[in-house]
Amino acid sequence: MSKKIVGIFVMMLMVATAVLPLVNSLNENKGNIKTDHIDEEKISSIRDDTCGCFLIDSLNIQPDHVLPVGDCDNLVPPTESDNHPRTLLLNWIANHYNGVQGSKDCDEDTDNQYWAHSFCFVESGICPHTKIESAIFEITLRNDGYNDHLKLGCLSGITDTWDFNKRLNVPPCNIPVGQIGTITIDLGTIPGLLDDMNGLCGNLDVAVDDDSPVDCATLFIECEECDPSIELKKTVKDPSTGQWVEHINAEYEDKVWFKLEICNNGNDDIARIGNVYDVMPKCFEYITGSAVPAETYYDSTSSNHNILCWCDFLPIFSSGDCYEIIFQVKITCQVINQETFTNYAEASFWACELNEASLVDTAEVTLGATADPDLWTIGSLSWSGVDPDSMVTGGFQVMNIGENESLLSWDIAEYPEWGTWSFNPSSGRSLKPEDEPVEVKVEVETPDEKDSNFTGDVKIVNMDDPSDYCTIPVSLSTPENTWLNLPPLLQWLREYCPFLFQVLQELLGL
């Protein structure tokens, strides 16, 4: 028995070695199939020359920000105009040190003075739609007193205590008395401070007491990255069903509705749509719509496309918000043979701290005499003796056996509820009778029940005619785990070469 098994195993390896290069060759040839496409470079050039409407630069802020006070490169102390303590900060100082001779204040006495400054980053438009992710504070000064302090916080009242309050000569400041040095503080290490800066406070208050002169101070802010996950969907209205779909058939002088839907599917992230472009084939003439285009450009010589432009008409919108543009066109061409025209849209957007990005989606209209497609499938899905909670593969073919010039749009509408199924592809469009059959690859994660039989059907439908459908029968069985009693060689073969194991299983009746 063992010699027979080894002989078959060697034979299968030889066959696999011979077949693998052929399979790779077929896959490479399949990847080189050419398809018609829109000359996007030419359209982009016409669009940019015609639709010159963009958002203002203030919505395109970089994620890193530096807020200086004074000149740290040349150690030039801040001038009076640079030093901006908030009124609340001045009131805090006045509440604790009343300003009489010998007390601590900001500007009255030559001795016992505070140096104070408030970084007001919210008013400066920093991190307008995100939070501060990290912040580093640096200050260069001379420590002129044993009991002088650096204070950091986000004051909300004159009785507040500081989040950070350390003498200049102790860690983490570490500037000996009588010397000049630079103190660097990671504000993220101070409990609650970044939360306060991101909250209602929106400031960082700084104070140095009481006689130590400050040369310069800098606040480095890094904003959170964000991804608003903008989605653009372009569809055309099917007059027979009233549904918005990706493809319809139409005739000369028909009026057709298109829809552009733009959604923000991100998590608490904000974006703003700047420009929306719609590129229509030469046979489509704009009639009316819910948003009037700012400019309409028709070019019938160089590109054979018309361009509609909606410029800066959508406001800032948050996660979960959607906006629609619905407009109508008239078919102005007559075609001798059936011809499909692609209408595509592009939306440019700005989001949070991100640069400009764009999305494109398409919808199709087929003109000319309409021929009837006919859906046909070949194959079945059957697996026996498979392990519970394992992965099995299979496939079937989808064909259009209808009239010449017909186009088939198909979709997998139903499949068994047991197991976890995946199909590649799961749908298709514009399949012609002369096209090669579409190979649908199937993967199923089997149920975890042992010694069980499962059956069902996979239903494939013609999306333009639900009465035209086919079913692929499905069967799967999971026996008891008798394979555990197999010799080690067969167990290894079953684990790492399941295809060869299945062949041996059928040949030897295992």
N, C-alpha and C positions, 0 to 999 in steps of 0.2 A: 504493500500500500504506500509506504513512504517513498520508494523509488518512483512510483507512478506520479505522486504529487509533485516531487521535485522536477520530474521531466516536464510536466505540464507548466509548472511555474517558469522554467527556463524558456519554454516555447513562447509563453505570453510576453516575457520580457523582450524577446527578439522581435515579436510583432510590434510591440509598443515602440521599440527603437526605430523601426522602419516607418511607422505611421506618423510619429511626432513631427518630423520635418515637413511632411505634406500638410498637416493641420496648421502649422505655423505659416506656411506659404499661403494657404487659403485665408487665414486671418489677416495677413498683410495686404492681400489683394482686396479684401473687403474694406479695409480702411482707406483705400485709395479711390473709392467710388466718388465721382464728382457730382455735385448738385448745383443747380442754379442758385444765385444769391444776389442780393441788392448790392450795388456798388456803394458801400457805406462811406468810403473816402470821398467820393464825388458828392454824395448827398451832404456829408458833414461840411464840405467846403461851401456849398451853396447855402446851407443853413447858417453857418457862421457869418457869411457876408450879408445875409438877409435879416436874420433875427438877432440883432445886436442888443439884446436886453439881458442884463445880468444883475445880480444882487449887489448891494453895497458891501465894501470890504469889511465893515464893522462886524459882519456876521461870520467872518473867516478869521478867527482869533487863534493864535498858536497856543499849544497846551502849557508852555512854560512861560513864567512871568517873573520879572525882576523889578522890585520897588526899592529904589535907593533913596537915602537921605544923606546929603553931603557927597564928597568925592573920595571914595575909598582908594582909588588908584594913586591919587596925589595927596591923600590925607588932608583934604581941605574941609574944615569944620562946616557944619550946616549953617546957612544964613538964617536970619529971622524968618524970611519968607518960606524957607524949606521946612521949618520946624512947625508942624501943625498938630498941636494937641487938641483933641475934641473938647468941646465945652464940658462934657461929662467928666473927662479926665481932669480938667482944670478945677472943676467943682469938687472932685474927689480930693485933690491936693489941698484945696482951701478948707474942706471939711475936716481934714486931719491935721493941717498946719495952718493956722488962721491968718497968716500973712503979717503979723506984727513983727517989730524989730527982733531979730534973732531966730525967727521961726523959718521953716522951710517953705519956699514958694518957687514960682517959675521965673519971675522977672523983676521982683521989687528989691531984693537985697543982693549985695555983693557976696555974701557968705550964705552957707546953708541953703543952697538952691537945688531945685529939681531940674533935670533935663527930661523933657517929655515929648512924645510924638505918637500920633495915631495913624496907622496904615489903614486907609479906607478903601479896600479893594472892591467891594460890591459896587460902589458908585463909579469906579473906573471901568466897569464892564469885564472884570476878570472872572473866568469860569461862569459865564452868564447862565448856562443851562446844565451845568454839572456841579459837583462838589469839589472842594479842595481835597486832593488825595494826600499830598504831603507838603510840608512847609519847613524851610530852614531859615533861622534868623541869625545874622551875624552883626556884631557891633564892635567897633574899635574905639578904645578910650584909654585914659590915664587914671589909674586908681590912686586917688589923692587922700583916701581916708580908710582907716581900719574898719569902720562900721558902714562904709558905703555899700549900697545894694543895687542889683539889677532886678527890675520888676517887669513881668510879662503877664498879660491877661486880656480878657475881653469884658470890660466893665459894663454892667447894666444898671448900676446904681452907685451913689456916692458912699454907700456903706459896704460895698463889696470888698472881699479879700482877693489878693492876687493869686493867679494859678501858679506862678513861678516867682519866688522872692528869695534870692540868695545873695550873701555878701560877695563882693568882687574878688576877695582873696581866698575863697574856698571853692572846692569842686561844685559844679562843673566849670565855674568861671576861671579860677586859678590865675589871677593877675596879682602879683605881689604889690604891696603898697609902695607907691613911688615909681612904678613902672607902667609902660604902655603895652597893651596887648589886644588881641582879638578874641572875642568869645563867640563860639558857634553853638547854637542850641537847635536840636531837632524838636520842633513843636509837637510832633506826633508822640513823643515820649512824655509829654506833660498831660496827665489824665484830664480828659474832657475839653481841652482847649480847642482842638480842631472842630469838635462838634459845636462849640460856641461860635467859632468863626464861620462855620457853615450855616448856623442858625440865624436867629433874629438879630444877633449882634452885628455880624458882618464887618468886624474891625479887629485889628490887633493893637492894643494899647501898650506902650513901652515907657518906662520911667527909670532914670538913674539918679540916685541921691547919695550924698547931698552936695558934694563939691567936686565930683569927678567929671572933668570935661570930656565931651564926646566928639570924636573926629568924624565918624561916619557910621551909618547903619544901613543894612540891606535885608529885605525880606524876599526870599526865593519861594515862589509858589508853583506847584505842579498840579494841574487839574486832572480829574478822573477822565479816562478815555470812555467814550460811549459809542454805541452802535444802535442807531434807531431802527435798523432793519426795515428800510423803505421797500415797499413792493409796488410795482407798476403792472397793471393787468389791462391788456387791450382785447376787446371782444367786439363782435358784430351781432346784430339782432336777427334771429331767425323769424321771418314773418309768419311762418306756418305754426310755430309753437310759442312765439313771444319770448323765448329764452335767449339769453346772451351766450353765444358760442364762439368758437375760434374760426369756423368756416361755414359759409353758406353758398348756395347757387343763386344767381341773379340773371336778369335779362336787360337788354337795352331799354333805357329810359326808366328803369326801376329806381325807386328812392330807398336808400339803405341807411340805417342808423348804426353809428359806431359809439363805443363807450370807452373812456379811459378812466380807470379807477386807481387811485394812489392811496396807499395805506401805510401807516406807521405801526409796525408790528413789534417794535422794540419794547424794552422794559424801562419805563419811566424816563426815556430819553426823548429829547425834543429835536425837531428838524424843521426846516423851511424849504418848500419847493420854490425854486427860482424860475426856471423856464420849462415849458412843455412844448415839444415839437411833434407834429404829426405829418408824416411823409406819405402822401397819397399817390397812387399810380395816375398816369395821364388820363385815364378814362373816368376819373372821379371828380365831380365838381361840387365844391362846398355850397350848401344851401343855407342852413341855419343851425343853431345850437344853443346850449345853455350858457356857454361862455363864448363871447364874440372874439375871434382871433385879433391880436394886435396888428399882425401883418399877414398877408396872404401872398405867396409867391408862386407863380406858375412858370414852368420851364418845359417846353415841349420839344426843345432841340437838343440840349446837351445831356439832360438826365431823364427826360420823359417822366418826371415826377412833379407833383405839386406839394408845397410845404406850407402848413399852417403853424402859426406861432402864438402861443399864449405866454405872455411875459409878466413874471412877478405878480401874479394875481392871487396866489394862495397865501394865507397867513401862516405864522408859526403854528405847528400842530403837534400834539403830544401822542404818547403811546395809545393805540386803540382808535385814533382818529382816521377817517377816510374822506377823500374828496373825489367827486366825479365830474367828468366833462363828457357831455353827450351832444353829438352833433349829427346832422344828416347830410348825405351827399346824393348826387344824381349820377346814374350811369350814362355816360355820353358817347360810348363807343359800341359799334356792332362788330362782332368777330365772326369769321367764317367757321373756324373750328373752335373747339372748347379751349379756353385759356384761363389760367388762374392768376389773379393779381394779389400781391401782398401789400398790405397797408400796415406800416409800423409806426410806433410812437416812442419818443424818448423824453425822459424827465430828468432834469438836473436838480440836485438838491444840496443844501448845506446843512450840516448837523453838528451841533455842540461845538467842539473844538476841531472838527474834521475839515479837510479841504473839500472842494467841490467833487461830487461823484455823480454818476448817471446810470440810468437803467433803460432797457429797451424791451419792448414786447410787440407781437404782431398779431394780425387777424387776416384771413384770406377770403376772397370772393371769386368764385368761378363763374365766368361768363360763357355763353354759348348754349347749344342744345344740350339738355340734360339727359344723360343716359342712366339707366338703372343698374346699380351694382348688385352683386349677389354674394353674400358671405358664405365661405366654405372653410371647414377645418379638417385637418388630418392628424390622427394620433390618439393616443390614450395614455393614461397615467396609472401605472400599476406597480406596486412594490410589495414583495412578500418576504417574510423572514427578517424584517429590519428591527433594529433595537429600539426600545422605547426611548424617548427623549434624545433622538439623534437627528441628523440632517440627511435627507434624501433629495435627489435631483431628477429631473425629467424634462420633457418638452413636447411641444406640438407645433403645427404650422397653421397659419392663417392666410387665406387666399381670397381674391376677388375673381369669381367666375361669371361675372355679369356681362353686360353689353360693352362693346367697344366704346372707348372714350369715357366710361363710367369711372367714378372715384368713390372708393370705400373708406369710410371712417368707422373704426371698430373699437370696442372697449370690452374689458373683462368686467362683467356686471355682477357675477355671483361665483362663489367657490365654497367648499365645505367649511363649516364652523370649527371642526376639529383641527388641531395643529396650527402652526403659524406659517402662512403662505407668503411667497413673494414671486412676482412675475417680471420678466425683463425681455421685451417691453410689456407694459400693461395696457397699452392702447396704441393706435396708429391712425394716420390720416392720409388721404389722397392715394390710396393703394389702387393701382391700375390692374386690369386683367393681364397685361403683358409683363407685369412685375414678377420677380421671383417671390415665392412664398416667404412670409415673415416667420422666422424661427423664434418662438417664444420659449425662453428658458424658465423653468419652474424650480423653486427650492421650497422644501417643506420641512419644518421642524416637527418631528412626529410627536404624538401624545405620549405621556409617560406610563400608560397602562400596558401591562404585559399580557400576552396570550389573548389578543383582541383583534377584531376585524373592523375596518372602517371603510365606508363607501360614500359616494356622492358624485357630484358633477361640477365641472367648471363651465359657466355659461358665458359665451362670447356673443355680443350683439352688434348689429349695424346701428350706429348712433343716429343715422338719418331715418331709419325704419326699424323700430323696436320689434316688429313682427318677424324680421329677418334675423334669426339667431341660430347658433349651433351649440351643442354641449359635448364636452369631453368627459367620458366616464372615468371615475377615479376609484381605485381600491388599494387598501394598505392593510397589512397584517403584521402584528408584533407577537412572535411566539415567546415561549418561556426561554430563559437565558441558557439554552443547551450548549451554546458555543463556548461556555466557560469550561466544558469538559474536553474541548478540542486540544490536540497537541500544541505545544508552544509556537511552532512554526506557523500553523494555521491561525492562531490567535494574533501573532504579529502581522500576518498577511491581512487579516480582517481589519486590524487597526490602521495600518499604513497604506495598504493597497486594496481598498474595498471593492474596486471594480474586478480585480483578479480573483478576489475571494468569492465574489458573487458568481463568476464563471465556474470556479472550482466547485462551488456549492451546488450548482445545477448539474455539472458533469458527474460529481461523485455522490450526489444525493445526500449531502450533509444536512 
